[in-house]
Amino acid sequence: MHRTSSRQCGLDTLRAFAIVLVFANHYMGFVTQRPTFGFVSEIGWAGVDLFFALSGYLIGNQILAGLRTGTFSLPRFAARRLLRTLPNYYVVLALYAFWPPFADSGRHAPWWQYLTFTLNLDLKPGTRFSHAWSLCVEEQFYFALPLLAVLVARLRGAVTAGWLLLAAGLAAGMLLRHQGWQAAHPPAWGNGAFYTEVYYATLCRFDELLAGVALAMLRQCHAPLWARLTAYGNWTLAAGIAVTAFAFRLFLDDHFGHAVTVFGYPLLAAGCALLVLAALSPASLLARVRVPGAASIAVWSYAIYLTHKQLCILLAKSGIDANAPSGIALLAGASVLAGWLLYRVVETPFMLLRERYVPAVKAQPLPVAQAA
């Protein structure tokens, strides 16, 4: 059993919401070929962006807290990340490689790309296990960020340099999406080139990760400002909902347009960051209201993400009516069950090994009087 009492319920709610969005989008794109859940199906791809913002904050906060207290170890960080991400991923990858029901799901990229988390580089839509593209972006981030953070921490004026790097990263993402859009020149309904050049491309999809890191920098480097910001949790929540809803509206109206491609992702990143900030604000409804089942779905979300798409495709092909309420319930329940099983059988033992052999080093609390 995982403990939910020590978890932050606001973050759990966001993580559970993110996997629901992704499920709805994949259900439309690969199972029913229609917006089964209405506009939620059409905008559900943004669940990945919410995952990115959460990862950016959680990993960034861990690294920056360790650097601030002198407890950060790059080998320890890498070992803990690999023990967290590799076991589930490689087990599911083996299914896609060797188990016929999964292995017959389209062409595959060179296997070394799957093994090295570089699948998203020049990825073509329809490739086997293509939704692993987001895991590749995150895994690349997990190793790029600590290296950059260690280097920047050695500079005079490290905090200023960090903010300048974040701003440069956001600007570079907009420039690269502009160039990718010019190369793909997608019609209103999109094309494969758009996904290869923009949607899957690492340097075009860092916006939400950087926004999460920005939150971590506020917390670790500007404690008084962080305290003031988190004192207005419900206002932050309202702002996050409004900005995210506006970004959703833009993408629903003109998903593949040039302006939305260039500027829509930073806007979505801002909305996601505001939601994460609200989840971390003790007085906000998002932080105080514990949604039943959200903690469990959050814990299993990584495993659910890995398994749900192909499982739903197979079950729909077996004769289950994926458009009927009963069929939807069966496929959703099967996805949760498969995620839980992978979590219990594979992820949990490796997490126990991680805590035994590579335990986390707890950073000291932030001093109240730390200068901004």
JOBELFEN-V45744 format. One record per residue. SS is DSSP state (helix for helix, strand for strand, loop for the rest). PHI is phi as a letter, one per 20 degrees, with the letter a starting at -180 (none if undefined). D_CENTER is the distance of its C-alpha to the mean C-alpha in Angstrom with 2 decimals. Layout:
<<SS	PHI	D_CENTER> <SS	PHI	D_CENTER>>
This chain:
<<loop	none	24.14> <loop	e	21.19> <loop	e	22.18> <loop	d	20.71> <loop	f	23.22> <loop	e	21.63> <loop	e	18.11> <loop	e	17.04> <helix	f	17.24> <helix	f	15.59> <helix	f	12.24> <helix	f	12.91> <helix	f	13.75> <helix	f	10.61> <helix	f	8.54> <helix	f	11.42> <helix	f	11.51> <helix	f	8.05> <helix	f	9.33> <helix	f	12.65> <helix	g	11.70> <helix	f	10.38> <helix	g	13.54> <helix	f	15.72> <helix	f	14.84> <helix	f	15.36> <helix	f	18.43> <helix	f	19.86> <helix	f	19.21> <helix	c	20.33> <helix	d	22.42> <helix	d	24.46> <loop	l	24.08> <loop	b	24.49> <loop	f	22.48> <loop	g	23.11> <loop	d	21.22> <loop	m	22.47> <helix	f	20.42> <helix	f	17.39> <helix	f	17.48> <helix	f	17.82> <helix	d	15.00> <loop	f	12.63> <loop	g	10.72> <helix	f	9.29> <helix	g	7.30> <helix	f	4.70> <helix	f	5.51> <helix	f	5.53> <helix	g	2.31> <helix	f	3.12> <helix	f	6.26> <helix	f	6.34> <helix	f	5.90> <helix	g	8.25> <helix	f	10.54> <helix	f	10.85> <helix	f	11.42> <helix	f	13.36> <helix	f	15.40> <helix	f	16.25> <helix	f	17.47> <helix	f	19.32> <helix	f	20.90> <helix	f	22.17> <helix	f	23.56> <helix	f	25.18> <helix	e	26.97> <loop	m	27.68> <loop	d	25.99> <loop	f	23.17> <loop	c	23.73> <helix	f	21.90> <helix	f	23.14> <helix	f	22.18> <helix	g	18.63> <helix	f	18.34> <helix	f	20.05> <helix	f	17.89> <helix	f	14.62> <helix	f	16.39> <helix	f	17.83> <helix	e	14.52> <helix	d	12.80> <helix	f	15.92> <helix	g	18.04> <helix	g	15.99> <helix	f	14.92> <helix	f	18.54> <helix	f	20.05> <helix	f	18.28> <helix	g	19.04> <helix	f	22.62> <helix	f	22.75> <helix	f	21.85> <helix	e	24.48> <helix	c	27.28> <loop	e	27.14> <helix	g	28.85> <helix	g	27.02> <helix	e	23.71> <helix	f	25.47> <loop	e	27.20> <loop	e	24.12> <loop	n	24.90> <loop	f	25.32> <loop	d	23.34> <loop	f	22.48> <loop	g	24.28> <helix	f	23.29> <helix	f	22.93> <helix	f	19.89> <helix	f	18.16> <helix	f	19.49> <loop	d	18.50> <loop	l	14.93> <loop	c	16.47> <loop	g	16.37> <loop	f	14.61> <loop	f	17.65> <loop	m	20.07> <loop	f	18.40> <loop	e	20.55> <loop	g	19.50> <loop	n	21.02> <loop	f	20.43> <loop	g	20.14> <loop	l	16.75> <helix	f	15.30> <helix	f	11.92> <helix	f	11.40> <helix	g	11.01> <helix	f	7.20> <helix	f	7.99> <helix	f	10.72> <helix	f	9.08> <helix	f	7.21> <helix	f	10.61> <helix	f	12.57> <helix	f	11.02> <helix	g	11.88> <helix	d	15.37> <helix	f	15.99> <helix	f	15.17> <helix	f	17.62> <helix	f	20.25> <helix	f	20.18> <helix	f	20.17> <helix	f	23.15> <helix	f	25.00> <helix	f	24.54> <helix	f	25.55> <loop	e	28.90> <loop	e	29.72> <loop	f	32.02> <loop	m	30.15> <helix	f	26.82> <helix	f	25.12> <helix	f	26.44> <helix	f	25.41> <helix	f	21.84> <helix	f	21.75> <helix	f	23.47> <helix	f	20.98> <helix	f	18.06> <helix	f	20.28> <helix	f	21.24> <helix	f	17.71> <helix	f	17.09> <helix	f	20.56> <helix	f	20.11> <helix	f	17.06> <helix	f	19.31> <helix	f	22.21> <helix	f	20.51> <helix	f	19.24> <helix	g	22.84> <helix	f	24.21> <helix	f	21.94> <helix	f	22.97> <helix	f	26.56> <helix	f	26.40> <helix	e	24.91> <loop	l	26.77> <loop	f	25.18> <loop	f	27.29> <loop	g	26.22> <loop	e	24.64> <loop	n	22.76> <loop	b	23.52> <helix	f	22.27> <helix	f	22.79> <helix	f	20.38> <helix	f	17.47> <helix	f	18.76> <helix	e	19.60> <helix	c	16.87> <helix	f	13.94> <loop	e	13.22> <loop	f	14.66> <helix	g	12.95> <helix	f	14.97> <helix	e	14.46> <loop	c	10.68> <loop	e	10.41> <helix	g	11.25> <helix	f	8.38> <helix	f	8.00> <helix	f	11.76> <helix	f	11.96> <helix	f	10.33> <helix	f	12.84> <helix	g	15.48> <helix	f	15.20> <helix	f	15.67> <helix	f	18.62> <helix	g	20.11> <helix	f	20.12> <helix	e	21.50> <helix	d	23.75> <loop	c	24.93> <helix	g	25.48> <helix	f	28.07> <helix	f	25.96> <helix	g	22.99> <helix	f	25.55> <helix	f	26.81> <helix	f	23.47> <helix	f	22.46> <helix	e	25.96> <helix	c	25.20> <helix	g	22.26> <helix	f	23.43> <helix	f	24.12> <helix	f	20.63> <helix	f	19.30> <helix	f	21.70> <helix	f	20.74> <helix	f	16.99> <helix	f	17.97> <helix	f	20.45> <helix	f	18.41> <helix	f	15.51> <helix	f	18.32> <helix	f	20.07> <helix	f	17.19> <helix	g	16.88> <helix	f	20.66> <helix	f	20.74> <helix	f	18.39> <helix	f	20.35> <helix	f	23.56> <helix	b	22.98> <loop	g	19.67> <loop	d	21.20> <loop	f	23.53> <helix	f	23.89> <helix	f	23.47> <helix	f	20.33> <helix	f	18.85> <helix	f	19.81> <helix	d	19.30> <helix	f	17.06> <helix	f	13.70> <helix	f	14.91> <helix	f	16.14> <helix	f	12.94> <helix	f	11.37> <helix	f	14.44> <helix	f	14.12> <helix	f	10.64> <helix	f	12.07> <helix	f	15.19> <helix	f	13.69> <helix	f	12.14> <helix	f	15.60> <helix	f	17.34> <helix	f	15.70> <loop	e	17.08> <loop	e	20.43> <loop	g	22.82> <loop	e	24.93> <loop	f	22.43> <helix	f	22.45> <helix	f	18.72> <helix	e	19.38> <helix	e	22.69> <loop	e	22.37> <loop	e	21.21> <loop	f	20.18> <loop	g	21.84> <loop	n	19.69> <helix	f	16.36> <helix	f	16.44> <helix	f	17.17> <helix	f	14.54> <helix	f	11.92> <helix	f	13.58> <helix	e	13.75> <helix	f	10.37> <helix	f	9.51> <helix	f	13.07> <helix	f	13.10> <helix	g	10.38> <helix	f	12.58> <helix	d	15.81> <helix	f	15.90> <helix	f	16.44> <helix	f	19.47> <helix	f	20.81> <helix	f	21.07> <helix	g	22.70> <helix	f	25.20> <helix	f	26.07> <helix	f	26.67> <helix	f	28.93> <loop	f	30.80> <loop	o	32.34> <loop	f	30.13> <loop	f	30.20> <loop	f	26.55> <loop	e	27.72> <loop	e	29.70> <helix	g	28.40> <helix	f	29.43> <helix	f	27.62> <helix	f	24.37> <helix	f	24.79> <helix	f	25.60> <helix	f	22.64> <helix	f	20.18> <helix	f	22.11> <helix	f	22.19> <helix	f	18.41> <helix	f	18.13> <helix	f	21.11> <helix	f	19.85> <helix	f	16.61> <helix	f	18.92> <helix	f	21.31> <helix	f	18.95> <helix	f	17.74> <helix	f	21.42> <helix	e	23.00> <helix	d	20.71> <helix	f	17.98> <helix	f	20.38> <helix	g	23.19> <helix	f	21.13> <helix	f	19.76> <helix	f	23.45> <helix	f	24.44> <helix	f	21.93> <helix	f	23.37> <helix	f	26.83> <helix	d	26.78> <loop	c	24.03> <loop	f	23.90> <loop	f	21.88> <loop	e	24.08> <loop	f	24.02> <loop	f	24.24> <loop	f	27.05> <loop	g	26.49> <loop	f	26.53> <loop	f	30.16> <loop	f	31.01> <loop	e	33.09> <loop	f	30.70> <loop	f	31.36> <loop	f	28.88>>
